[in-house]
């Protein structure tokens, strides 16, 4: 009989088969394991495994506020289909996954396939997050949706061109905005015919939009998104076609152009006003490019196999003459961007990193070379020989102008960057409630260090009286970008430290980025205070290497500590009321002495020196019997309760004669026993 999830194959020709599972929504999943039909039937069931996918995430904004809007799960080939029902109800995409009240969601199993998971938190038709997830039928796959969800802002703009002196709207173009720093995915603008405008959602940062409408009309715009929506009007500017030819001359000393040869099929790069484009030479070394009229353009070319190079600056004008560029021998130059010091490279694994371009200027050449910097902070190029000055296009990096005489011998340049400080702000406190809440703690200052956990970053040591302390228990420390931990050595009571520094709550690890990033941490210490005891016997002799017990009056928790060779005990103990106890000690004259004193551990007495002496113990015997039937009571545990606030002592059980022998520090004590016999207590 065929059961759910099984199939029965009959009259099949023996052999190996490919298996494709067709789900009820039409999804086809091919199984790579294959399926074999034997020559004789077998009673066992052959398992065919199909791995399902799993998606989970937490939808919160950059302030950690939950986002309660559902995410959409769609098959990539059918992105236009609307998702209206819950995935948990209909199983198949397109469907919705709704988070709980905290923004958390999980869903699975997902049928194998290629999906796009999207979030449109404000339901305006523009998604804040689009993630492509591929679930393999042969291997279980789990994906985490990005968190937090980036904050986006609306850009709404109109686009016009001038026709016979009149501005006309330009509609329904395919326009793409590109992140200037290269850190974000391209975003397409959508045209709205109702208001004749374009709409797009962008995260904060600089974006570039460009479009060539005709050989004489172009648009190049840089757009800064900075925490607010933008409405703008953009106009196609007058452009013109610029043509030119590139020759090469391998002689060091310039010769006549007639002696030079055209360079075929190499790119020529054009830079102006923060924009760039490129054009390839053809088989005769000729290039053409459309550029805005009036732009001052730096054009550069490099033919790699011959190491010839040229840079030319020109101003775009209508009906301008052709540009002639003669590339001559140059030298290979390599360099690096260094943060604050040599070897600390400006790399893309730092938070706040932006793609950078090195700008190289020659003392006698107008054109400026634009050199791309790799993700690891390195760059290389070929430049004409002579004196060069190097900087970057990112002003916030505060690059020092670096100079190099390019002569083909040791052409290496290091550029030092001095971006604004980032900061770690830390609150240190004794955490009385264990909840990492500074408001109900005791703020304290203690020396600490900020230590990098990899090769990036630099250690910082902060003393207890350093300038970094800006308030009670609050330190603000400037640091380089990197990954760090907060190191605090265990405080030393004998050295006079009044409180303990064992970390109880808070995260000592953090990652800080570039550009004035500020990280906040609160470090809660175990609430411990200094105690200082000198312990002697009744005759005044020091109790050296003596075990001392501390009994917490509230919880009964017992700690043990040893005195030193002088009978001194200096340490940190948890705050609260304690009983200091020495059960018994021989004073050397066959007399047993003991100690039982009450102390309060707190900030108020952290500098108090205590002196305690043992006293001769009082020995006693207790006989215990049941008065009602005159029987001895054995195995009973009696409790001594101090009338002087020195706590309780539980005696050993009575023996089979109803008797127990013990000793105690002299004082006023009650003897207690809980005993029930025949309903009588």
Protein Blocks (a to p, Z undefined) as FASTA:
>chain_A
ZZehiacdehiaedddddddddfkopacddfkbpaddfbdcfbdcddddddddddddddd
fkopacfbdcddddfklmmpccfbdfklnopacddddddfkopacdddddeddddddddf
konopafbdcdddddfkbccdddddddddddddddddddddeehiacddehiacddddfk
lpaccddddddfklopacddddeddddddddfbfkbccddddddehiacddddddddddd
ddddddddfbfbacdfklpccdehiacdddeehiacdddddfkopacddddehiacdddd
ddfklopacdddddddehiacddddddddddddddddehiahiacdfkbghiacdddddd
dfkbfbacdddddfkopacddddedddddddfblklopacdddddehlagccdddddddd
ddddddddddfkonopaklmccdddddddddfbfedcdddddfkbcklgbehiacdddde
dddddddddddfknopabdcbdfbdcfbdcddeehiacddddddddddddddddddfkop
acehiacddddfklopacdddddfkopacddddedddddddfbacehlopacdddddddd
dfklmmbccddddddddddddddddfklopacehiacddddfkhnajaddddddfkopac
ddddeddddddddddeehiZZ
